[in-house]
Amino acid sequence: KAGVTQTPRYLIKTRGQQVTLSCSPISGHRSVSWYQQTPGQGLQFLFEYFSETQRNKGNFPGRFSGRQFSNSRSEMNVSTLELGDSALYLCASSLGATSGRYREQFFGPGTRLTVL
Amino acid sequence: AQSVSQHNHHVILSEAASLELGCNYSYGGTVNLFWYVQYPGQHLQLLLKYFSGDPLVKGIKGFEAEFIKSKFSFNLRKPSVQWSDTAEYFCAVFKGAGTASKLTFGTGTRLQVTL
């Protein structure tokens, strides 16, 4: 079974621009979560989508948004980029049931975003 | 607020030394616990997990972890590390139900194994 895929793998943008990152979950997984990974903060939860609806959200400004399509693929958008948005953005998929066991998450390789 | 603490930020060990990485979380009740590993240049992989039952959990590559509910801890151990264990290790706790549930990560421990 193919793993979680993320595109693009690397991205360079300038301040003020916007960016869209894409994530394709493992086949059959209905939940997609996004995380921001930085050296100082570790992995910070951005949001989770399940069946095209945002199910949970972390403490990030409204510039960070996402969506999920009917095939469970998800996109994350960051508008008005700031230097501090430079990070590795990780996507994780899970089966999506509310029981903890089925929330086990499988991670993609990430998108490395650099904001200049 | 939920928090997960990993007190060792950077650990340097010689090959064959024993490893113990600490993980503590700040809330009670039912939790699901995970250790993930991120090898250099690779994506995050699940090392082991605890949902219920035997508090001593065995994972891949000879790693194990012990859940001690009274201490809110889930420490990772390995009796003899190898150079290939050089990586960053993250403890994670899943708590809550429905829309209030989420996976919270610790800040990670960078393990460097020297030959």
Interface residues (C-beta under 8 A of the other chain):
Chain A: S33 Y35 Q41 G42 L43 Q44 F45 E48 R55 N56 G58 L90 A92 T98 G100 R101 R103 E104 Q105 F106 F107 G108 P109 G110
Chain B: T30 N32 F34 Y36 Q42 H43 L44 Q45 L46 K49 F51 F90 F94 A97 G98 T99 A100 S101 K102 L103 T104 F105 G106 T107 G108
